[in-house]
Amino acid sequence: MDCWSPSLTLDAEFEKLVIRMNPPRVTVDNATSRKATLIKVDSANKRGSLLEVVQVLTDLDLIIRRAYISSDGEWFMDVFHVTDQYGNKLSEVDVAERIQQKPKSSLHQFLLEWESSVLLVARAQLGPRAYSFRSLTRSVGVQAASKHTTIELTGRDRPGLLSEVFAVLTDLKCNGVAAEVWTHNSRMASVVYITDEATGSSIDNPERLTKIKQLLLYVLKGDRDQMRANTAVSVGSTHTERRLHQMMYADRDYDMNDADSGSTSEWSKPLVTVENCADKGYTVVNLRCLDRPKLLFDTVCTLTDMQYVVYHATVIAEGPEAYQEYYIRHMDGCPVSSEPERQRVINCLEAAIKRRASKGIRLELCSEDRVGLLSDVTRIFRENGLSVTRAEVTTRGSQAVNAFCVTDASGDPVKSETIEAVRKELGLTILHVKDDAYSKSPPQESGGFSLGTLFKSRSEKFLYNLGLIKSCS
């Protein structure tokens, strides 16, 4: 028998009414602090409000130095101390320009209020030169679903995997226009945006999509991941980084032995504690780790995915370390109630911090975009024994702007000779190294057994079996 209750529907409708009657109030304060711009958000409270606000701030490339969060009750009140990526305060004009340059998110109600607030300040400062934000039509950090087809991939990470994925897509006449790849605990998650090679538009033929999914699933499964590998075609707009967190959480990357823990110093390792505050009925989560961009987004995203509500929080990130304190309860109003649940919160937050970590040397490629570019680039990486640990692929007009973090096939730093060989093959002017440490690595020994050669051979045999290369010799 269904347990539907009319009061649930009435409560939901009342919540919508309250939000419509009390739209978000957003103010930008540049006078209070000498070091940062204060952004204050007041609104009627609803589930996910904190994540929405942090997501917008993150997508506007703002660095959150401090944050004070309170949402206990029917009202949501946040104060964020933000700077640009160089640690400078923002001018009203700078905030306006950032909103103008970034496409609009599905959180349009929040942004409309923000835009109105900034516009009033800009008009006061600039008079007739004030900015109009009405031209913004797409979502912040979101790819337009009508222009691309979104493919989601999860599976066991291995050297050469990305090369195999893009080789399959190229053979199927698909062009990869954007992608983001994360790896953690020997698992890989990727969101790839593709278009039809001939038309440049999205692919919506069901039979063709089924074939793409089947071949990519075969690549992901390999010979060691028959049960957990997964491919999916997502429907509607996708916030890439939000989705990657959800995919890796669903893949339980937090539930495995961390392969990198042995190489992580005690100082740089995240420290997460979870304790109950019995007199207040909260669970208190304290987190301390090396600071980096988007850290707050990653932790709030994870708590939200785990069905926890943040009632109060304090964030301080004004030095090399970041400190975060959360007062949380589960959606049912209960604090953490068991030791396994407590340990799971710790593991999930540690995983959220490490997923975005860039292990290896960062290579940046900027060149004229063309069909098959990603297949060629990742093939050259594979042939030189490089393993991609993280990738960000974008297309800006006619230019491909890609970044790859790479190690050797065994996860160790890449020798400088290997990097130079890759640069010569791809083009010294289009592939740049953003890590000077590689030049200090010892010379690479010639001859003998090579793990890179071994993985190259295995990957080529795999592609040969798919019919994507003519010879694996």
Buried (B, 14 or more C-beta within 10 A) or exposed (E): EEEEEEEEEEEEEEBEEBBEEBBBBBBBBBEEBEEBBBBBBBBBBBEEBBBBBBBBBBBBBBBBBBBBBBBBEEEBBBBBBBBBEEEEBBBBBBBBBBBBEBBBBBBEBBBBBBBEBBBBBBBEEEEEEBBEBEEBEBBBBBBEBEEBBBBBBBBBBBBBBBBBBBBBBBBBEBBBBBBBBBBBBBBBBBBBBBBBBEEEEBBEEEEBBEEBBEBBBBBBBBEEBEEBBBBBBBEEBBBBBBBBBBBBBEBBBBEBEBEBEEEEEEEEBBBBEBEBEEEBEBBBBBBBBBBBBBBBBBBBBBBBBBEBBBBBBBBBBBEEBBBBBBBBBBEEEEBBEEEEBBEBBBBBBBBBBBBBBBBBBBBBBBBEBEBBBBBBBBBBBBBBBBBBBBBBBBBEEEEBBBBBBBBBBEBEBBBBBBBBBBBEBBEEEBBEBEBEEBEEBEEEEEEEEBBBBBBBBBBBEBBBEBEBBEEBE
